[in-house]
Amino acid sequence: MRRNLEKTLFEGAERNRKTAEDMIISNYRNWGLFVYHLALEKILKGILAQQNKDIPLIHNLARLGQQTEIEFTEEQYKQLDEITTFNLEARYDDYKYQFYKKVTPKFAKEWAKNAQRLYTWIKKHKK
């Protein structure tokens, strides 16, 4: 059962990562960054499952990272905190609109690059 959960989370993370890239390329920048958040959340939860730890029902990436055995730098934690703000799922429309306006091409490029770098680094800790 636990092995199935790991597989589901890791496969879902990879699908979300690819979808995020496609969305940003297609100019759906705000949704692309949201999906990058999902990819990072799933890969972190997959690592927790692999480490035989409880998987909390939270979306805060830095808190998820702290619960793994991965040693993140302070800068990586700051990036995870910022990417956590991209979680739009249950937000009100005015918040979503403000986020849409914030995500300029430059902002999207920078944060997609940060998210991809974090994703690749976290993935190296997968067994």
Number of C-alpha atoms within 10 A of each C-alpha: 5 11 12 10 14 21 14 14 21 22 16 17 26 19 14 21 25 15 17 27 19 14 19 20 12 10 13 16 23 26 21 25 28 20 25 32 29 26 27 30 23 24 24 30 29 28 26 22 20 17 15 12 13 10 14 12 8 10 17 18 25 20 15 21 22 13 18 19 11 14 10 17 9 9 9 17 16 14 17 24 15 16 23 21 15 20 20 18 9 8 9 9 10 9 12 18 11 10 16 14 10 12 18 14 12 9 13 19 16 11 17 22 13 17 23 17 13 16 21 12 12 18 18 8 12 15 7
